[in-house]
Amino acid sequence: MSKAVQEQVDQLFVAVKDLQSLEEIKPHCEKFNEWINTNTNYSIKSLGTVLSRAGFYKKFKSLPLEQGKNADSVPKHDAQGNVTGYELKHYVLLLCGLDKKDWEERNESTRVSLRLDNGQEISPDEYLEVTGKLLESQDLHEVAVGLIAATGRRPHEILARAKFAPVEGQSYQVMFTGQGKKRGDKPVFPIATLYPASYVIERLNWLRKEPTTKALLAEVANENPTDLSAQNRAIDSRRNGSLNRVVRGYFGDKGDKTPILNFRHGEEQDNCKALRAAYLALATERDCQGSTGSKMLHAARLAGHFVKDAPTDRDLQNLVTTLGYADYYLTKPVGFPDAPSKEKLSNVRVSSSDLEAIRHLQEELNLPNQQSVITYLLESFNNRLDTAKQLQSAQQRVAQLETKIKELQQSNNQLEDSNNQLDITNKQLTKEKAAMETTAQQPQTVTLNVTELDSWLEQKIIEVVNKVTQGVATAPAVTAIPAKVTPIKEEIDWQAKTDAEIWGSKAPGAGIEKIRRSYQAICLYNDTVATGDSDRLAVTNQALRDLSGCNGLLIRDWIEQHKDEVISHNAKFGMENKKDPSNPASYANKGKDTDKILLLINEEFLSGEGFKTGTKAK
């Protein structure tokens, strides 16, 4: 919204800067006031600050003023309300913004007084532990917050302006250049660091080399090439949301009963200003053991509220500003934490051609130094060894399966031979039975006495039994059915396929891989390319459908199987479904230029094989 206010202020200035009558100026002022009242909800306490940041008062004070033409004379008052003189003010300053009554109401705030009466204790060990985790992170937003917590600098100072130089003989102190809000002055003064100075300098250099940081600084410099203050405001505006989310995630958010950093009086959650106040309390308690006054003077120097070696009594009025940050206190000592230990480096000798190849790889892979290139090559080699071992193991397994198949085929052939023999035996028995039945059907007249009849019957029974017994003996004891050998199904490693091969296949496994790569592409884009809420994309069914081209039901099942990862990533940037966290299909992408974002993700992370403009998946 502050950017929109800036545009309105600039339009108003261009419209009235050359006008020389109240009648001409007044309609433009009424239009400006109507826009402010309709499109913003700033309070009296914040509107003056917003207009000041937009250059509203500075612009119109810079114009030549003439009584009765473009300006009017207004009285000046002292603290008791007595008129002490008169000054010319441009009609715009009289008709727009805050009037005298509004300014008086704005300046009667008791916020600082209430904070000082309701101080909050800091646990130095917990604060330093969280700060160390943030500094060690590989996420640029987390590192930026870690540097703010360890040095007490403002966001735009850490992201763009600050320069830290080591101080000889001081391991926890740096010379700081780049103080904001100094109106053209460029003071250089020492400040304390809560972690070793060399480590803080190293992490600041890492942050500045990040492509996203470089892109942000180039963008704001292009928008306001001659106005450094406007650039600083733009940096704070575009990064405050993401940085404050990190602060709340690590130090304390609304609803936390035991936050790492207790909320300041009147606040419901932590923010970067709370880190600045906490830093002043910790650094002052650690490094200054004098009186209360000397501690206040030390804190003011650390904050940059004045940087003179011997401030005059008039300069001490700036201590009032420092009081606004003096609501934290400690009851435990503040230690000197060490930087994370690193593996000792060794020198490696290479030829000139190999060194040139290493530099080329460093540029191609966008790695920070040559050491990281060597590490990458070693990891790649180890991965190839692992792959070779896995291939060898797979080949041994294939050989075992081939041997097993041969054994099964031999058994199958034996069973088929036995089955054929059994069929032949059964046919012979059938023929003999038919012959016996035919003989029985032809009656013969035989005269036998009882003894001969008994002997004849006994002989026939023995013959029949022998025939049956001999036939059965030639057949296998058990009738076996030949086993059918199912050929081994070849498994496809879809993750090893290229983007072109994946998107060129319609196999079920390829569809799952499309969804997985689309999800990873969105995560990489949010972590490395996106600059704020307006161009960050939540992981939803629709986003994955547009990017992968897969069926929504298949994507629904995939999201259900990977629910924790999806919810965690959306929540990381405040894009989760507040009403139902288990359902990532929120409206976080509503109002965003999703086609443009998806096209960028497609070209950057999917080799151009996924989403195409105008050809969304149906």
HUPERA-V963980 format. One line per field, one symbol per residue. phi: phi as a letter, one per 30 degrees, with the letter a starting at -180 (. if undefined). burial: + if it has 9 or more other ideal C-beta (glycine too) atoms within 8 Angstrom, else -. A space follows every 10 residues. Layout:
BEGIN
phi=???
burial=???
END
This chain:
BEGIN
phi=.ddddedddd dddddcdcdb addddeeddd dddddeddcb bddddcdedd ddddiedddd ddddcbeicb bbdbdcbcdc jddclbbdbd edddcbicce dddddddcdc dddddddbdb dccddddddd eddddddccd dddddddddd biddeddddb cdbcbdcdib dbabdcbjdd ichjdbdbad bdbdbeeddd dddddddddd eddddddddd dddbdccddd ddddddddce ddddddeddc clbejddbdd ceddejccad adddddddee ddddddcbcd dddddddddd dddidabddb dddddddddd ddedccccbb bbdcccddde dcddcbdbcb dddddddddd dedddhcdad eddedddddd dddddddddd dddddddddd dddddddddd dddddddddd dddddddddd dddddddddd dcdbcbcbdd dddddddddd dddddddddd ddddcddbdc cedccddddd ccdddddded dddcccdedd dddddddddd dddddddbce caddcccddb eddddddcic dddddedddd dceddddddd decicddddb edcddccdcd icdddddddd ddddbbhicc dbdibddd
burial=-+--++-++- -++--+--+- ---+++-+++ -++-++---+ ---+--++-+ ++-++++-++ --+-+----+ ++-+------ -------+++ ++++++++-- -++--+---- -+-+++--++ ++-+--++-+ +++++-+--+ ++++++++++ ++++++++++ ++-+-++--+ -+++++++++ -+----+-++ ++++++++++ +-++-++--+ -++++++-++ +-++-----+ ++++++++++ ++++++++-+ +++-----++ +++++-+-++ ++-+++++++ ++++++-+-- ---+++++++ ++++++---- ----++-++- +++-++++-+ ---+------ ---------- ----+--++- ++----+--- -+++-++--- ---------- ---------- +---+--++- ++--++-++- ++--++-++- -+---+---- ---------- --+--+---- ---+--++-- +---+----- ---------- ---+--+-+- -++------+ ++++++++++ ++++++--++ ++--++++++ +-++++++++ ---+++-++- -++--++-++ +-+-+++--- ---+-+-++- -+-+--++++ ++-+-+--++ +-------
END
